[in-house]
Structures are given as structure tokens and as C-alpha cells.
Amino acid sequence: MSGKLQKAKGFKNSRTGMYVSIATSLFGVVGTVKRGRQARAEGDTLQMLDVAVSAAGIVTGVALLVRELRRLDLEDVVDDVLD
């Protein structure tokens, strides 16, 4: 069982895992936009604030994932130079 768990953790930190995480995060944009439109139509300020916080979380999450992808690319370059 621990071998499967380690493999799953490795996938999360792999380039493919990062792309899947980015896609999942960006998929959350659809629901956030829908909620934002509904809140605006209803004039619900509290709901709009919730949408803004959710959007900020999505942007921050994607930015962190992109940063990790860049680190993976840098590691690949350094590994190629050292080999």
C-alpha cells in the first residue's frame, strides 16, 4: 500500500501532475464566474465578496503551480548540464 501512496505523491510533483492540477484549478473558474454573474444580477454584495476571494485563491493556486513547473524545468536544465 505504501508503494502506491509514494507513487501518487510522486505524480503530484511531476510535470504531468502539475498540468492536471492547473487544469483542475482553471476548471473552478467556470463555477466562480457563474456565481459572480448570479451575485451581480441579485446585487448580493456578500456573495460578490465570496466570488472575489475564490477568484483570488484560484489565481494564487495557479501561480504557485506555474512556479513549481518552472522549478522543475530549471532542475531538468541543471541535471542536463551536470550529466
C-alpha positions as CSV (number, residue, x, y, z in Angstrom):
1,M,0.0,0.0,0.0
2,S,2.8,2.4,0.8
3,G,4.3,1.9,-2.7
4,K,1.0,3.2,-4.3
5,L,1.0,6.1,-1.9
6,Q,4.5,7.1,-2.8
7,K,3.7,6.7,-6.5
8,A,0.7,9.0,-6.1
9,K,2.8,11.6,-4.2
10,G,5.4,11.4,-7.0
11,F,2.7,12.1,-9.6
12,K,1.6,15.2,-7.8
13,N,5.1,16.6,-8.1
14,S,5.6,15.5,-11.7
15,R,5.2,17.8,-14.7
16,T,2.0,15.9,-15.7
17,G,0.7,16.2,-12.2
18,M,1.3,19.9,-12.3
19,Y,-0.6,20.3,-15.6
20,V,-3.5,18.3,-14.2
21,S,-3.6,20.5,-11.1
22,I,-3.5,23.7,-13.2
23,A,-6.4,22.3,-15.4
24,T,-8.4,21.4,-12.3
25,S,-7.8,24.9,-10.8
26,L,-8.8,26.6,-14.0
27,F,-12.0,24.4,-14.2
28,G,-13.0,26.1,-10.9
29,V,-13.1,29.4,-12.8
30,V,-16.3,28.3,-14.6
31,G,-18.3,27.9,-11.4
32,T,-16.8,31.1,-9.9
33,V,-17.8,33.1,-13.0
34,K,-21.4,31.7,-12.8
35,R,-21.6,32.6,-9.2
36,G,-20.3,36.1,-9.9
37,R,-22.9,36.7,-12.6
38,Q,-25.7,35.5,-10.4
39,A,-24.5,37.6,-7.4
40,R,-24.2,40.7,-9.7
41,A,-27.7,40.1,-11.0
42,E,-29.1,39.8,-7.5
43,G,-27.0,42.7,-6.2
44,D,-25.6,40.4,-3.4
45,T,-22.5,42.2,-2.1
46,L,-21.6,39.4,0.3
47,Q,-21.8,36.8,-2.5
48,M,-19.6,39.1,-4.7
49,L,-17.0,39.3,-2.0
50,D,-17.0,35.5,-1.7
51,V,-16.5,35.2,-5.5
52,A,-13.6,37.7,-5.4
53,V,-11.9,35.7,-2.6
54,S,-12.5,32.5,-4.5
55,A,-11.0,34.0,-7.7
56,A,-8.0,35.3,-5.7
57,G,-7.5,31.7,-4.4
58,I,-7.6,30.3,-7.9
59,V,-5.2,32.8,-9.3
60,T,-2.8,32.3,-6.4
61,G,-3.0,28.5,-6.7
62,V,-2.3,28.6,-10.5
63,A,0.6,31.0,-9.9
64,L,2.1,28.6,-7.3
65,L,1.7,25.7,-9.7
66,V,3.4,27.6,-12.5
67,R,6.2,28.5,-10.2
68,E,6.7,24.8,-9.4
69,L,6.7,23.9,-13.1
70,R,9.4,26.5,-13.7
71,R,11.4,24.9,-10.9
72,L,11.0,21.5,-12.5
73,D,12.3,23.0,-15.8
74,L,15.3,24.5,-14.0
75,E,16.1,21.2,-12.3
76,D,15.9,19.5,-15.7
77,V,18.4,22.0,-17.2
78,V,20.8,21.7,-14.2
79,D,20.6,17.9,-14.4
80,D,21.3,18.0,-18.1
81,V,24.4,20.3,-17.5
82,L,25.7,18.0,-14.8
83,D,25.3,14.8,-16.8
